[in-house]
Each structure stands twice: as C-alpha cells, then as structure tokens.
Amino acid sequence: MAEAHWTPRMVEDRIEEAAFTLRRLPDPRLQQARSSWPPIIHEFHDAYGAEPARLRLGPPSAAAIDRMDEVLAWLMWVEPDE
C-alpha cells in the first residue's frame, strides 16, 4: 500500500480541524455543577427571539481527538520566529 503524500493544503486542513476539535472539547472548569434541565425562562422576550439563537455542537468524536493529538505533536517541530 502506498503512503499518502501530504500537500500544504492537507496540512492546513488538518490544523484547522484540530483547532475546531479543541474548541469543542468541554472546559474542565465548567464541569462542576451542571444540570441536564433546560434553562428557566423568566421573561417573555427571553423565550421568543430577543437574542439570536446559538448553534451548539456536540463533543468531537474519538477519531477527531486522535487527529488533533497528532497535530499537537507536530507543533514541537515548528521553530518559533525570532
């Protein structure tokens, strides 16, 4: 089986995916007291679109986390600009 030849675009795509995956990981500081109940709506305008809806994404897959870990290991080979 032939190995894949990496292109600059493939590397860029992988780094972008890693950044997106990292943003989707749960923040350990927020894991303390969480509830599975929806937030309580106190005012009418809170319930009916006074603020724009936010898109909530679920946690990343195990495969995405593995690819992110691989990209983070690449960073030790990057030389800082002086």
N, C-alpha and C positions, 0 to 999 in steps of 0.2 A: 504494500500500500504506500503510495507516495505521500509525503508530508505536504501540508498546505504551505504555500508561500505567502507570507504576510505582506500586505501592502500598507502604505501610510494610512489609507482610508480605513482599513480593517482595524488598525491600532487605534485610530481616533474614535471609531465606533465603539470599540471595547472600553476605552477610557470613559466615554460618555455614558455607556451602560453602567459602568462601575459607580460613577457619581450618582446616577439616578437610583441605583440599588442602595447605596449608602444613605441617601436621603430618606428612603422608605423604611429603613431599619428603625425599630422602636427606640425611643430615647430612654435609657435606663433611669434617668432622673424622674421621668413621668410615670414609672411603673408602680408607684407606691399605692395610693388609694384610688383605684379606678372602679367604675361601676359599669355594668352592662346595660343599665337603664338609659333610655334616651334623655337628653337634657330637658328640664322642665321649661315650658313656655309660660312666661309671666305676663306678657303683653301681646295684644292682638298683632301689632306691627312686627313683632319678633317672629310670629308664625307665618306671616304672609308676605315674604319677599322684601322687607325693608333693607335687608343686606343681600348681596349676591350669593348664590349657592356656591359651596366649595366642593370640589371633587376630592373624594377620599379614596386613596388606593390602598389595597391590602398589602400585607407584607410580601417581600420578594421571595421567589422560590429558592430552594436549596441550591439549584444549579446556578442561579444568578449570583448567589452569595459566593459560591465556589469561584466563578469567573471574576467577581470583584476582588476576592482574596488574591487571585493570580495577578491582577493588575496592580494591586497594592504592593506586591512583591517586586514588580517591575520598577517601582519608584526608587528602590535602593540603588539602581544602576544609573539613575539620572544625576548628572553633575549639576550642582547649583551654579547659577550665573554669578560672576564675581564683579 
